[in-house]
C-alpha cells in the first residue's frame, strides 16, 4: 500500500528552514484552529487536527525531520511509534495541550465557582392534622450570602496569593510514561489562589450566614418525604443571584389514625358480645363522626371501608378512604354470675357450634393414637 504524500510544512504553514520555535508556535496556532471542541463535529477540521499533530511529531524531532526531508513520508514508515522524544514527541504535545486547554483530563477550574450551592434544603416537622388539612407555617432558617468585607474571597481585604503548589493553574499534573494526567490542586481546590490571612468577618469562608423567617403555605395532603420549592429563598451568590429553598416535610404520627398514602386506618375496639350480637357504633373520622354497623358474628380484624373519607391527594387527584379495623376485646376476669351466664349460653348451642374443635379434631386424635399401637 502506498503512503499518501503530505507536505507537513504546508500543513503547519511554515517554511522548510523554520526552526523548532517557529514550528511549535505554528502548531499551537493550527491545533487551536482545528481543535474538535471548537469545530462542532466538522469532519474536515477533525482530519486537519490529526494532520497537524502528525506534522508536529515529525518536524519537532530532528531525526524524523531529517528522514522526512530526504525521503518524504514513505521514509518514516515504521518509525512513527518510536524514536527519540517518546511516542512521536508526545511529551512535548502534552505540554502544549496543558497550556492551551488546561491539561489532559479536564480544563482549569474556574475561579469564579461558587463556594456553596445556591439551592438550600431544610426539614420541617408538622402535625398530622396540619398535613391533612394544610396550613400556613412560619419557617425560620439560615441562608448563606457572600461576605462583603472580603469580596467573597475569604481573605483579609480580599487579598489572595497565587498557589505555589500548582503555580496558579488550579490543577497539578502527573506523568506516567508517555501519559499526562491532571487533577484538581489539593491545596487550593482548583482556585489557583490561596488565602494568606483570613477575613475576620467570615473566618475565611467567603460567606456569612443570616437568619430569616418566611411564611409558607403548606398544601393539604402533604406527607413525610414530600418536598416543597420556595423560589428565590435560598442562598445568595456574590453577583446577587439567589437560589431556591426546598422544604422536606416530616409529619408527626397521630394517636388514633394511621396513614398509608392517602388512605387512613383506625382501630376500633369492640367487646366480644358486641361482635357476637352485632351493634351500631359511632366512630371518629377525619372530619367528624361516622356510623359503623357491626354484623352478627363480626370477626376480629375485619375491615369496614368508608369511601372518600381519607386524605386529599396533594396533587389534587381525588381523596383516599378511611378503613376501620375491628379489634375484639375480652373480659380479663369473670365473677361467678358471669361464668354461670356464659355456661348457660354455651350449653344452649349445639355441640358443633359450642365446641367446634371436638368435631374437627376427634378423627385426627384417633388417627394419631393408632400410630403408637403395636
C-alpha angles and dihedrals in degrees: 000000000000121000117241111246110235128176104225091187091056092048091056091036095233133129121257091251095051114135125230094267092055091045092050092048091048092049092052090052096047096042090052090048095052100032111136092232089063099042105050101227097321103163094205091051089049090052092049091048090056091047091051090054091047092048093049093049089056103038095044091056114075095208096047092043091054091051091046093049091052104036106015124227091320090067091059096059109131093011103082093086096050143026129092122333095040121264100009093311093313093153090058092045091052093053090052092051090049088058095043103039107016097263135295115307098033147351124263113285114252115252089216093067111132115257090220137020114267094218113079131201129202136169123236126194118209134175124259094253093047088056094047098047102023125236147191112265131190109222123196117194143146126250134186126246130178115270110248094197092067100022088248093297097112089228126114109266087356093283114151129178126213115265109253094202095064098018090241094303097114090226136072123212131222122195120207111179107307093340126094121203128189132203137176112279108258093211101052098021091235097307096111091221136075136207114252095183124014123239110252093215098057099018091238097305096111092229141062129215122236130188125229140169125220134176115239127197105223109204119227114260096035113154139195110289095023115130129215121200119217107191118225096008100104134088121320124232128218089260092053096255111143129208130214131269118234116199118199113199130221114191120208118234120252125230095233110014123069117197125219108176105299093339123091127207127203126183115225116202110217126185112236093245090056090052092047098046100028125239145191116246137188110226131182122252132183091266104033133296134341131194116238118195114203116208122222107276097020110185130230111265092014111153130222117196124212108195120227093003094112133080127314113247110253090227093050097255100137132280134288130235136260113234117198112200120197122232111189115213128199134203114269093214138009132212122221095264092051091049091051092050092049092048090052089049092050094047090051090069128076114264092250090060100035095046107019093164092066095058092043100046102030094093092041091055092051090049092052091049090054090059090069098044114107 
